[in-house]
Amino acid sequence: MHEHDRLDDLRAHGRMHWLDSAQAWRAEPDEVMRALTAQGFEECKREIARAPRGAITGGVWQGLNPHTGAVASTIWFHTSTTPPTVFIAIDGHPLRNT
């Protein structure tokens, strides 16, 4: 299975939407990370950014596929009550809407 297939499933089911203005995705970071994990990426880094009152404002996740050597990275941030904005890269190449 291709490394983007699980992410394509999120798009097909309306769980991930492209934002032209941000050149990023509107999605739940945990769903993106689960999709990448299901594709063979093993988490090697996860950091969460919090506001002074403890609310999550963003974060970063990185995974390595030990079979292919590929690295997946996500960076996300919250700006409102809508799902976060998520930037996704595989081996340094941004995942864009196709």
KAUR-V37663 format. One record per backbone hydrogen bond with DSSP energy under -1.0 kcal/mol. NH is the residue of the N-H (numbers start at 1). CO is the residue of the C=O. If there is no record, write none. Layout:
BEGIN
<<NH | CO> <NH | CO>>
END
This chain:
BEGIN
<<5 | 2> <8 | 4> <9 | 5> <10 | 6> <11 | 7> <12 | 8> <13 | 9> <14 | 11> <15 | 10> <17 | 26> <19 | 24> <23 | 19> <24 | 19> <25 | 86> <26 | 17> <27 | 84> <32 | 28> <33 | 29> <34 | 30> <35 | 31> <36 | 32> <37 | 33> <38 | 34> <40 | 37> <41 | 36> <42 | 64> <44 | 62> <45 | 62> <47 | 60> <49 | 58> <51 | 55> <54 | 51> <57 | 49> <58 | 49> <59 | 76> <60 | 47> <61 | 74> <62 | 45> <63 | 72> <64 | 42> <65 | 70> <69 | 65> <72 | 63> <73 | 89> <74 | 61> <75 | 87> <76 | 59> <77 | 85> <78 | 57> <85 | 77> <86 | 25> <87 | 75> <89 | 73> <90 | 93> <91 | 71> <93 | 90> <95 | 88>>
END
